[in-house]
Amino acid sequence: MISDRAVVDPGAHLAEEVEIGPFCVIEGDVSIGRGTRIGSHVVVRSGTQIGRDNRIYSFASIGEDPQFAGYAGEPTRLEIGDANVIREYVTLNRGSTSDRGTGITRIGSNNFLMAYSHIAHDSTLGDHIIFANGASLAGHVEVGDFAILGGFTLVHQFCRVGSHSLTGIGTVCLQDVAPYLIVAGSPAKTYGINVRGLRRRDFGDEVIAELREVYKQKFRGRSVSNSDQSPNGGQTSSPEAEQLFEFLSQSHRGVIR
C-alpha cells in the first residue's frame, strides 16, 4: 500500500495496513500506526509519531521544524493520536527547545483539522476538537476536548482554549477562552454559554442553567465579588461549574470577557 512514487526512509516504522500516496516523503525516525492513510504530496518529517487510523490529505506538512527564531536544528517531537482527520495543507510543527518549550507538540485523537489549519510548536490539543478552515494557533497554546474553532480563528501564544467552547469566524483570541463559552470578534468577546453544543453532547438542563448563572456572575458583572474563585467556599452542584471556576483561577494571560 506504499506508492512506488513515494520516498520512504528505511528508518521509518510503518505498521500494517498503512497507505502512502504518490510523491510523499516520509523521513527516518517516523512512526505511523496501523490503518493510517496518507494522501499524495504529504511530507512527514523526522521526529513524528502518528497513531492508528488517521486520514491525512494531500499537501499536508506534518512535523516540520518549529517556526521559532531561536531554533537551531535540535531534535524535537510531534505526537499525533488516533483517528484524526487532517485535511489539505494543514501544517503541524514539532516542539521547540526554548526556555519555555516542551520540545513536543501533541495532537490527541478524533480531531478534525480542516484545510489550511496551523498548529504551532509546543501546542497541545485534546480530543474531539474541530478546527474550521484556516484556524491557527501560535506556539504554546492548549486546546481542550470538544472545542470548536471557527474559520480563520487566531489564538495568541501561551493562551488556553477551554473544553466545549466555540469561536466564531475570524475570531482573534488574545487571552484565554473559558470552557463552555462562545466567543467571537477581533479582539474576541464572550457571547454566552455554548448551549447548543452542550445539549448536542447530552449535558442536562440543570448543568446548563448553573453554567449560565456562573456566566452572569463572572462575565457580566453581576457578582458580589470580583474573585474568580467559586462561591460558597468552593461548593458548586456540578463538576462543570467547578471546572469553569478552576480555569478562571488558573489563568495567566487573563480570560476573554
C-alpha positions in Angstrom: 0.0 0.0 0.0 3.0 2.3 -0.5 3.1 4.1 -3.8 6.3 3.4 -5.8 6.5 7.1 -6.4 6.7 7.8 -2.6 10.1 8.3 -0.9 10.1 6.4 2.4 13.3 6.4 4.5 14.4 2.9 5.7 14.5 4.2 9.2 10.7 4.9 9.2 8.5 2.4 11.0 5.2 1.7 9.2 2.7 -0.6 10.8 0.4 -2.9 8.8 -2.3 -1.5 6.6 -0.6 1.9 6.3 -1.2 3.6 2.9 1.2 6.1 1.5 0.2 8.0 -1.6 2.4 9.1 -4.6 5.0 11.8 -4.1 5.0 11.6 -0.3 8.3 12.0 1.6 8.5 10.0 4.9 11.7 10.7 6.8 13.6 8.5 9.2 12.6 8.4 12.9 8.9 8.5 11.9 6.4 6.0 13.3 3.0 5.5 11.6 0.3 3.4 13.3 -1.9 0.7 11.7 -4.6 1.8 9.3 -3.4 5.3 8.8 -3.9 6.6 5.2 -1.7 9.4 3.8 -2.6 11.1 0.5 -0.3 12.3 -2.2 2.4 15.0 -1.7 2.4 14.8 2.1 5.8 15.4 3.9 6.3 13.7 7.3 9.5 15.0 8.9 11.8 13.2 11.3 10.6 13.1 14.9 7.0 12.5 14.2 4.8 9.8 15.8 1.4 9.1 14.2 -1.1 6.8 15.8 -3.7 4.4 14.3 -6.5 5.1 11.7 -5.6 8.7 10.9 -6.5 10.2 7.5 -4.1 12.7 6.2 -4.9 14.5 3.0 -2.8 15.9 0.1 -0.1 18.5 0.7 -0.2 18.5 4.5 3.0 19.3 6.3 3.5 17.0 9.3 6.3 17.6 11.8 8.1 20.4 10.1 10.7 22.5 12.1 9.1 24.9 14.6 8.7 28.5 13.4 10.8 29.8 16.2 13.7 32.2 15.7 15.9 30.5 18.3 15.5 27.0 16.8 18.9 25.6 15.8 18.1 22.2 14.5 17.7 20.4 17.8 15.7 17.1 17.7 12.1 17.8 18.8 8.9 15.8 18.5 5.3 15.8 17.1 3.0 13.2 18.6 -0.4 12.5 16.9 -3.0 10.2 18.4 -5.6 8.1 16.7 -8.5 8.6 14.2 -7.7 12.2 13.3 -8.8 13.8 10.0 -6.1 16.2 8.8 -7.2 17.9 5.6 -5.3 19.6 2.7 -2.4 22.0 3.5 -2.6 21.6 7.3 0.7 22.4 9.0 1.7 20.7 12.2 5.1 21.8 13.6 7.3 20.0 16.1 8.0 21.4 19.5 10.8 23.9 20.3 13.7 24.0 22.6 13.1 27.5 24.0 13.3 28.1 27.8 9.5 27.6 28.0 9.3 25.0 25.3 8.4 21.4 26.0 10.1 20.0 22.9 6.8 18.3 21.9 3.7 19.3 20.0 0.8 17.0 20.9 -2.4 16.2 19.0 -4.9 14.0 20.7 -7.4 11.7 19.0 -10.6 12.0 16.9 -9.9 15.6 15.9 -10.9 17.2 12.6 -8.5 19.7 11.3 -9.8 21.3 8.2 -7.8 22.7 5.3 -5.0 25.3 6.0 -5.2 24.9 9.8 -1.9 25.6 11.6 -0.7 24.1 14.9 2.5 25.8 16.0 5.3 24.5 18.2 4.7 23.2 21.8 0.9 23.4 21.4 -1.4 20.7 22.9 -4.7 19.6 21.5 -7.1 17.3 23.4 -9.7 15.0 21.7 -12.8 15.5 19.6 -11.7 19.1 18.5 -12.8 20.8 15.3 -10.7 23.4 13.5 -12.5 25.0 10.6 -10.5 26.2 7.6 -7.6 28.4 8.4 -7.9 28.3 12.2 -4.4 28.8 13.6 -2.6 28.5 16.9 0.6 30.3 17.8 3.1 28.5 20.0 2.4 27.0 23.4 -1.4 27.0 23.1 -3.6 24.5 24.8 -7.0 23.4 23.4 -9.4 21.4 25.5 -11.6 18.5 24.4 -14.6 19.2 22.1 -13.6 22.8 21.5 -14.6 24.2 18.0 -12.6 26.9 16.4 -14.4 28.8 13.6 -12.8 29.5 10.3 -9.7 31.8 10.5 -9.7 31.9 14.2 -6.3 33.1 15.5 -5.1 32.2 19.0 -2.2 34.1 20.6 0.8 32.2 22.1 0.5 30.8 25.6 -3.3 31.1 25.6 -5.7 28.3 26.5 -8.9 27.4 24.8 -11.3 25.6 27.2 -13.2 22.4 26.6 -16.6 22.6 24.8 -16.0 26.2 23.8 -16.8 27.7 20.4 -15.3 30.6 18.5 -16.9 32.5 15.6 -15.4 33.0 12.2 -12.4 35.4 12.2 -12.1 35.4 16.0 -8.9 36.8 17.4 -8.1 35.4 20.9 -5.5 37.4 22.8 -6.4 35.9 26.1 -7.8 32.6 27.4 -11.1 31.2 26.1 -13.0 29.8 29.1 -14.7 26.4 28.8 -18.3 26.1 27.7 -18.4 29.6 26.3 -19.0 31.2 22.9 -16.5 33.9 21.9 -16.3 36.0 18.7 -14.8 39.2 17.3 -11.5 40.9 16.9 -10.5 41.1 19.7 -12.8 38.4 21.0 -15.6 39.0 23.4 -17.9 36.5 25.1 -21.4 35.8 23.9 -22.8 33.4 26.5 -22.8 29.7 27.1 -22.4 27.2 24.2 -25.9 25.8 24.9 -26.4 24.1 21.5 -23.1 22.4 21.7 -23.7 21.2 25.3 -27.1 19.8 24.5 -25.7 18.0 21.5 -23.3 16.3 23.9 -26.1 15.4 26.3 -25.4 17.9 29.1 -28.5 18.3 31.3 -30.6 21.4 31.7 -29.5 21.8 35.3 -25.8 21.9 34.4 -26.5 24.4 31.6 -28.6 26.6 34.0 -25.8 26.6 36.5 -23.2 27.5 33.9 -25.4 30.3 32.7 -25.6 31.6 36.3 -21.8 31.5 36.6 -21.5 33.3 33.3 -23.9 36.1 34.6 -21.8 36.4 37.7 -18.3 36.3 36.4 -18.6 37.6 32.8 -21.4 40.2 33.1 -20.6 41.9 36.3 -23.4 40.6 38.5 -21.1 39.0 41.0 -20.9 40.3 44.6 -17.1 39.6 44.3 -14.5 40.2 41.6 -12.8 37.0 42.6 -12.5 34.1 40.1 -12.8 31.6 42.9 -16.0 29.6 43.2 -18.6 31.0 45.6 -19.8 29.5 48.8 -16.4 28.2 49.8 -16.0 26.3 46.6 -19.3 24.5 46.8 -21.0 24.0 43.4 -23.5 21.5 42.3 -21.8 20.4 39.1 -18.2 19.4 38.2 -18.7 21.6 35.0 -19.2 24.8 37.0 -16.2 23.8 39.3 -14.1 23.3 36.2 -15.0 26.8 34.9 -14.0 28.4 38.2 -10.8 26.4 38.3 -10.0 27.6 34.7 -10.6 31.2 35.7 -8.4 31.0 38.8 -5.5 29.4 36.9 -5.3 31.9 34.0 -2.0 33.7 33.4 -2.9 35.7 30.4 -6.4 36.7 31.6 -9.7 35.5 30.3 -11.7 36.9 27.4 -14.8 38.7 28.9 
